[in-house]
Amino acid sequence: MVSTFKGPLVGLLLVVAYASMVINIISIRKVEVGESTYPPAVVAMLVLSICQMFWLLSYFIMSGKGALWKASTAAATLLIWACFNFGAIVAVTVLRYHNRYCGASNTIRSDCAGVLRGVMALGWSLFGLDLIFLGYLASLVSSSRSSWSQPLHNIPPLVRVVDPEAPKH
């Protein structure tokens, strides 16, 4: 029963990664109008969301099959991205009043501050969903007869029920 959430959870991660990519581009363009430099942590979050979006899109294209989608590889990739996202979102949260982000000298401060709040919200959401998916993946592997070396499409393993009374063809 728990395995039925795998597709919708990956889909939700894909949607949040895409939305994060869009809001990061908007944030970079807003700050670029007011300042002469890009906000580095927002650029880092943009790169992360693009990579994660394409990685999750490949999950749907490949149906979770192949070496890229072994449970251990997927968990390691998500863990690295969660750590990277945590560092970037903490930097955005701490430096949100800096001139490169939306400081007092920024001429479009009101619009920029609202977009920056959206960047922070989607960044924290993506980080939280990465952790939820890691926990979900660990619970799937530990609660079934599967292992970390199996592809995601086969976690938990599909068991065929054979009816002994059924006619043989």
Phi, psi and omega per residue, in radians:
M1 nan -0.677 -3.118
V2 -1.165 -0.499 -3.085
S3 -1.233 -0.225 3.139
T4 -1.266 -0.245 -3.137
F5 -1.511 -0.082 -3.058
K6 -1.089 -0.885 -3.130
G7 -1.117 -0.880 3.111
P8 -1.081 -0.594 3.131
L9 -1.197 -0.713 3.086
V10 -1.169 -0.657 3.080
G11 -1.102 -0.725 3.096
L12 -1.117 -0.715 3.073
L13 -1.065 -0.710 3.126
L14 -1.114 -0.757 -3.137
V15 -1.132 -0.760 -3.134
V16 -1.185 -0.661 3.098
A17 -1.135 -0.700 3.107
Y18 -1.151 -0.790 3.121
A19 -1.096 -0.663 3.097
S20 -1.127 -0.694 3.100
M21 -1.070 -0.797 -3.111
V22 -1.117 -0.812 -3.101
I23 -1.211 -0.531 3.064
N24 -1.175 -0.699 3.087
I25 -1.110 -0.757 3.112
I26 -1.077 -0.742 3.139
S27 -1.108 -0.740 3.125
I28 -1.109 -0.717 3.122
R29 -1.175 -0.665 3.120
K30 -1.123 -0.788 -3.119
V31 -1.217 -0.606 -3.138
E32 -1.101 -0.575 3.106
V33 -1.175 -0.671 -3.083
G34 -1.529 -0.449 -3.072
E35 -2.260 3.045 -3.132
S36 -1.755 -0.064 -3.124
T37 -2.183 2.810 3.100
Y38 -1.547 2.619 3.035
P39 -1.329 2.010 -3.000
P40 -1.062 -0.720 -3.105
A41 -1.202 -0.575 3.091
V42 -1.220 -0.647 3.073
V43 -1.128 -0.706 3.088
A44 -1.095 -0.716 3.100
M45 -1.168 -0.576 3.090
L46 -1.128 -0.811 3.117
V47 -1.071 -0.760 3.121
L48 -1.084 -0.806 -3.089
S49 -1.182 -0.597 3.076
I50 -1.147 -0.829 3.139
C51 -1.086 -0.784 -3.116
Q52 -1.183 -0.631 3.117
M53 -1.101 -0.816 3.138
F54 -1.180 -0.601 3.106
W55 -1.138 -0.766 3.121
L56 -1.223 -0.603 3.073
L57 -1.124 -0.648 3.088
S58 -1.159 -0.479 3.057
Y59 -1.068 -0.790 -3.132
F60 -1.231 -0.624 3.141
I61 -1.207 -0.746 -3.092
M62 -1.586 -0.020 3.134
S63 1.039 0.488 3.096
G64 1.289 0.342 -3.125
K65 -1.858 2.644 3.069
G66 1.899 3.012 -3.087
A67 -1.157 -0.526 3.115
L68 -1.126 -0.453 -3.042
W69 -1.950 0.493 2.938
K70 -1.169 2.618 -3.092
A71 -1.046 -0.701 -3.127
S72 -1.193 -0.691 3.118
T73 -1.168 -0.748 3.125
A74 -1.118 -0.733 3.135
A75 -1.143 -0.740 3.138
A76 -1.133 -0.738 3.125
T77 -1.102 -0.806 3.128
L78 -1.126 -0.627 3.121
L79 -1.172 -0.734 3.096
I80 -1.103 -0.776 3.132
W81 -1.176 -0.606 3.097
A82 -1.141 -0.728 3.103
C83 -1.133 -0.770 3.117
F84 -1.092 -0.769 3.135
N85 -1.133 -0.677 3.126
F86 -1.071 -0.787 3.116
G87 -1.095 -0.742 -3.119
A88 -1.206 -0.727 -3.092
I89 -1.275 -0.547 3.034
V90 -1.164 -0.705 3.100
A91 -1.103 -0.726 3.110
V92 -1.141 -0.731 -3.113
T93 -1.147 -0.730 -3.116
V94 -1.281 -0.674 -3.047
L95 -1.688 0.300 -3.044
R96 -1.125 -0.358 3.118
Y97 -1.717 0.061 3.117
H98 -1.264 2.672 -3.086
N99 -1.058 -0.543 3.136
R100 -1.236 -0.362 -3.090
Y101 -1.755 -1.178 3.057
C102 -2.801 0.982 -3.091
G103 -1.321 -3.129 -3.076
A104 -1.140 -0.492 -3.119
S105 -1.456 -0.112 3.134
N106 -1.253 2.249 -3.031
T107 -1.318 -0.344 -3.131
I108 -1.983 0.775 -2.991
R109 -0.986 -0.740 -3.031
S110 -1.160 -0.796 3.099
D111 -1.168 -0.732 -3.091
C112 -1.112 -0.707 -3.118
A113 -1.146 -0.670 3.113
G114 -1.168 -0.735 3.108
V115 -1.154 -0.673 3.137
L116 -1.141 -0.606 3.046
R117 -1.115 -0.665 3.072
G118 -1.140 -0.678 3.087
V119 -1.071 -0.787 -3.136
M120 -1.149 -0.730 -3.120
A121 -1.122 -0.800 3.136
L122 -1.237 -0.557 3.072
G123 -1.141 -0.793 3.088
W124 -1.158 -0.619 3.102
S125 -1.137 -0.762 3.115
L126 -1.115 -0.709 3.090
F127 -1.090 -0.803 3.140
G128 -1.124 -0.716 3.117
L129 -1.183 -0.600 3.045
D130 -1.068 -0.772 3.123
L131 -1.163 -0.687 3.102
I132 -1.101 -0.761 3.132
F133 -1.155 -0.644 3.077
L134 -1.095 -0.780 3.096
G135 -1.129 -0.692 3.114
Y136 -1.113 -0.758 3.121
L137 -1.114 -0.726 3.105
A138 -1.123 -0.678 3.129
S139 -1.218 -0.597 3.086
L140 -1.137 -0.762 -3.107
V141 -1.213 -0.671 -3.085
S142 -1.385 -0.451 -3.065
S143 -1.592 -0.112 -3.124
S144 -2.128 -3.096 3.134
R145 -1.541 0.615 -3.119
S146 -1.876 3.049 3.131
S147 -2.347 3.009 -3.133
W148 -1.230 -0.246 -3.117
S149 -1.577 -0.032 3.137
Q150 -1.510 2.623 3.063
P151 -1.203 2.718 -3.072
L152 -1.107 -0.492 -3.122
H153 -1.196 -0.303 -3.108
N154 -1.914 0.374 3.082
I155 -2.014 2.105 -0.219
P156 -1.203 2.757 -3.093
P157 -1.088 2.447 3.114
L158 -1.383 2.190 -3.117
V159 -1.871 2.217 3.107
R160 -1.590 2.252 3.097
V161 -1.627 2.159 -3.124
V162 -1.830 2.198 3.119
D163 -1.550 2.047 -3.109
P164 -1.167 -0.384 -3.118
E165 -1.484 -0.206 -3.079
A166 -1.220 2.478 3.125
P167 -1.217 2.549 -3.133
K168 -1.600 2.343 -3.124
H169 -1.836 nan nan
